[in-house]
Amino acid sequence: MKQNSPDYPDRDPHGAEPVVEARVTDLGRRLLEARTGRFTVKELAQAAGVSAGLISQVERGHGNPSFRTLYRISQALGLRVGDLFGEEPDHPHAKASVVREDQRKRLQLGNHGLVWELLTPNLQGQLEMLLTRVPAGFSNKEDPFQHRGEECVLLLDGSLEVTVGDQLFELGRGDAVTYDSAQPHWWHNPTDVEALIVGAVTPPSF
């Protein structure tokens, strides 16, 4: 996920479509490499609970899967989602690392328009911190997040509704909510402006 690398080319501030397509193409290549010699398309589809057609589409670089779909596939492969994007530690033996604003690793998945920027140097530690831009009108109620661990979300700007199980939390600027991320949870931006959040997840889920 290094800036300007073939695996994670930089994007413009508006999330240009060619950059997203390049990432999806690379995802397809990595998924094919991870599956080959271990599963047929049909076997992986059954293990992940998705359709064989979807996996074939992603491997050809024609799909734009949701985070939930990638999570299921990576779990079936015994990987983390980040492994499908070639995530490697920058400084595996460093005691402390600084991530400069212009060097954040970025990821955009699915058709929701969410853009994540990694604030921690990599996904090899025990903590994952993300800056997330939530588009106006966004809702993933029909495709909720669900991953093991604990998560804290702090709203920096805008408004956000966070639903965890059957509990709804309405956040204003400066509010934070912490929850068991193994429960289905989803976000809704009910406004016509982008919301900006910082999230901490342990252990890393990408």
C-alpha positions, 0 to 999 in steps of 0.5 A: 500500500505504498504511495505511488507504488504499482500495488497502491498508486496514489489517488487524486483528492476526489478518488479518481476512477482509473486509480480505483480500477488499477487497485481492483485489477491488482486485487484480482491478480493477488486473489488468483495467486492466493487461490491457485493450487489450493482451491478451485473457484467453486471450492473457494466460493463455497468456503467463503459463502459467495458465488463462483461468478463473483470470484471469477469476476474479481480475479479478472479485474472486473469486479469491485467487491464490498469489504464484507465480501473480501473479508469472507474470501480472505477468511476462507483463504486463511488470510487478512484482507490486507494480504490481498493488497500486498500489505508488508511491514515498512519497518518490521523492527522499528520501535516507533514510526511516523506516518506523514500526511502525504504518505498515508496508505489509501484504500477504496473498496466496493461501490460505497465510495468509502475511502480509508487512509491508514494512520498506522504504518502497516497492518502487522501490529496489534492496532489499526488506525484509519482516517475514513471519509464517509460520503454524503448519504452513505449507508451500508445497512444492507451490507454491514461490517462484521469482524473480530475485535474491538473498534472505536470511532471518533467523528471529526467533522460532519454527522454520523449514525452508527448502528451496532446490533439493534443500538443506534448511536447518533454522533456529532463532531467530537463524539466517539463510540466504542463497540464489539466489532464482532457484532454486525455494525453499519454507518449512515451519513444522513447529511449532504456533506462528507463526514470525517472519522478516525477509527481504531481497531484491534486486532487489525481487520484489513 
